[in-house]
């Protein structure tokens, strides 16, 4: 599975904006955000750097501060783990 697909899976399973994508099996709900995040992160990015990217992407695609601190931190940690394994 590619890094892009893994990022998309993380976003899909977390459903950070509570769109009910898991319940409705909308696996592509966050694919555009996953693409943007994938393009903006470096393979050796830290959790904090990834968190800035995640927040920036979601702010751009949705509205400012749409993700709370806990959610963006959890997403960033999960993304950093897949980068470390790549």
N, C-alpha and C positions, 0 to 999 in steps of 0.2 A: 504494500500500500504506500502511495507517495506521501510526502509531507503535507502537500495540499489536501489530500483526502483525509489524512489524520486530523489536520486542523479543522476541516469541515465536520468531521465526526465529533470532535470535542465540542464545537459550537452547537451542533445538532443535539447532542445528548444533554448538554447543559441548558440549552434553550434560555439564554440569558434575558431575553425580552418577553419570555412567557407567552410565546405565540401558539403553544400547543402543537408544535411541529412533531414531537415524538408521538403523541397520541394520534395525530392525523397522518403519521408516516410521511411527512414532508422532508425528506432527507436533504433536499437542496435549499431549504429555507435560508440558510446562512452561507451559501456557496460564494456569493459575491464578496462578502466580508472575509471569508476564508482566503479567497484569491488575493484581496488587498493586503491582508496580514502577511500572507506568504511572500508577497513581493517586497514588503517593507522590512522584514526581519532578516538579520544575519544568522548564520548557523551557530555562531558563538555568542549570541545575544544573551544578556543576563535577564533574570526575571523582571527587573525594573525596566529595562529597555523594551522588553516584550510588552509589559503592561502599558507603557506609553503608546506603543503602536496599537494595541487592542483598543485603548480608550479613544485614540485619535480616529481610528477606522469607524468605530461605532458612533462617535460624535458626528462624523461626516455623513454616514449613511442614515442616521436617525436624528437625534437631537443631542445638544450638549448635556453631558453628564447623565446620559441614559443608563449607564452601568454604574452600580454602586461599587464602592471600594473593594468589598469582599468578593464580589463576582469577578471584577477585572483581575484581582490578584489570583483567584483560583484558576481562571482561564489562562493567565500568563504562566503560572506554575505548570499546568498541564502541557502547554505548548512547549515550554522549555524542556520538559522531560522527553518529549518526542524528538526534539532537536538533539538532545544529548545522546539519544539512542541511534541517530541517523549516521 
